[in-house]
Amino acid sequence: MITAIIAAAGKGERAKQEKNKIYCTVGKKTLLQLSTAPFYRNPRVDEVILVIRPEHEEETKAVIAALHEETEITYKPLRYVFGGQTRTDSVRNALNACSADIVMIHDGARPYVSDELIDRCIDETVKYGSAVPVIRPIDTMSACDKDGRLQYTLPRGHLCSVQTPQCFFLSEILTAYDKIREGEVFTDDASVYSKYVMPAKTCDGEYENKKLTYKTDFDHEELSRTGIGYDTHQLVEGRKLILGGVEIPHEKGLLGHSDADVLIHAVMDALLTAAGLPDIGHLFPDTDPKYKDIASTLLLSRVMEKIEDEGYKVVNVSAVIMAEKPKLAPYLDKIIHNLSQIIHISTSAVGISCTTTEKLGFVGREEGIASCATVLLRPER
């Protein structure tokens, strides 16, 4: 059994917001909703424990209720635990209420944790006993004295910035917390584990997995999201060739449950991954008869509703179509127009290129067509 603990009992004073930062919105979702949702969504996490301040209990329950109502996240057990005087006290309270085999401890102010990072931490814990995501510094790191004067440069190769979720076997992290002496201060759980059990094992973190701490972190310009999507479909006889919602004359078309518009499918996945939402295979499964032969332009409209419900607007779309035949240049203007209308951006913000693969691979053999797309999202002000 795996439990995710979301540490959200801090005051958030450094953010200088009108209320506790975890209840402030990023787009149209609160910080707490965004930080909690990935653990709800992940099928390997069995339950979630939210560590909150007692005075925020009703507000927290309302926020979580809205999360259930506004998303398609499958319900799983959720419990509330009140925090203590320090982060260490708060996490200890949650650990004592936990009965899982593996526990993941995550900062409530980290809204951009990915499904891949959650899975990586679980896999690394099973293999090594612990998993702490880290990223390497990109700036020069130096030590300074009490007067703020630089003393010496630190070697970046031995330094890392520690993130969450931090993952451990419950029995071991509980043992570590039980050994903490009065007056000891820890800023994360890996420090406790490393001192009282063994050095924690690191794994690759993500630069996007930033913690929102200061007022500037809530600047919308800093919260833009990028996404990438890729799709392929087989070329077969007896099917229409649809790309970007445009029917293109050709002796073969793309095989799929829907109209198999490979370009729009790539764009949809790019949009969904940028917003941290499940991909099109989850939203529009090929086992559902209602999506049989459906126009992908209609599916893209539904994806855009979800993107806008999350509080994002699309800044631009860039995509490439990989096909040996037919020549697609004559149809690009119409394709770009279609995408701009559905995505609600100008045609100048949609870039589509076409290429062959020089006779290489399944595209080169004219067995199929592939497409790759990237998007940039920005929260609406």
Secondary structure, 3 states (H helix, E strand, C coil): CEEEEEECCCCCHHHCCCCCHHHCEECCEEHHHHHHHHHHHCCCCCEEEEEECHHHHHHHHHHHHHHHHHCCCCCCCEEEEECCCCHHHHHHHHHHCCCCCEEEEEECCCCCCCHHHHHHHHHHHHHHCEEEEEECCCCCEEEECCCCCEEEEECHHHCCEECCCEEEEHHHHHHHHHCCCCCCCCCCHHHHHHHHCCCCCEEECCCCCCCCCCHHHHCHHHHCEEEEEEEEEEEECCCCCEECCEECCCCCEECCCCCCCHHHHHHHHHHHHHCCCCCHHHHCCCCCHHHCCCCHHHHHHHHHHHHHHCCEEEEEEEEEEECCCCCCHHHHHHHHHHHHHHHCCCHHHEEEEEECCCCCHHHHCCCEEEEEEEEEEEECC
